[in-house]
């Protein structure tokens, strides 16, 4: 007697194989890279070495008061810990970078630079982990890493703007968890991403802008789960809750104890909005080269999005650019946070862009991303503060080698 195959059993077997394949893929994307802890620490240290060399050359602090770290140190050392009232508590924001500055104040600018170098080591190791988990080709992944880290913009923020770089670091580390949470439904990644985004918002005011960028990007990620009504809204709430809860708590405590919504001496932040808006309009109307450089990372992202047929990446890049510009106008993004747009768009590309579908496409994508590296250098050479820092570094290196 011939055995008749049960269609329902066959279909169940296919679904079971698909579920196992999905779980295997989810596991691969959640494994750390490198697998052993000592290799991860070794990789972080390797990435820290260039920054430590800059610190050893005595560069931190040589920019004087124009360095954002100098302003952070001034704030940290200005607190009167023995005063009778507790009004100074309302001035602690951003809490994470302020706390680090208070602890490292005895070591001055060099201490803050070392903290930035350590953060850079963790960020770059995290970026390599993202690329490995997403199975990005070696050539394309290497180009993305070089475009992110091999620019003066990156090194300047690491050594001279701890607050802004901490916000970018937490944002970059959160993006990988956002990807795993939204795409694969990894709940633990969702909680970690929310906490990292909250840390970004508590490291620098620009972190609030980066939080919004992440929340805008999350709904555009492809979900690997069965979609249900309200799933995207629920994902966004999980990601936003830690940061919104923390900021709301700070606001309520300020209102309850200090009768202020937010620590803003004399309303300077709001009073400077017209001036900042005028500065931005002058850039776009009277300095077309600078305006083009500001938008160039987004233009490169648009080109890559077209090549990879991923229009959502283009939308997220444009949204990130618009939010950062708006953040500058309202005073959330400082002038000293040069290169924020470039680094944020590059991190979004690392997290969201798919690998090429063929060897030729991977080669073309690699060339385009290396073009992004050139853009990063041109942007750096267009920023007077970064150029001054580069000259200081080159002079310190010249003296060190005895030329």
PyMOL commands that set and color helices and strands:
alter all, ss='L'
color gray80, all
select helices_A, chain A and resi 7-30+37-56+64-66+68-78+87-91+95-133+138-149+152-160+162-184+187-201+206-218+231-258+265-271+273-286+288-307+311-329+340-352+359-381+384-401
alter helices_A, ss='H'
color red, helices_A
deselect
rebuild
show_as cartoon
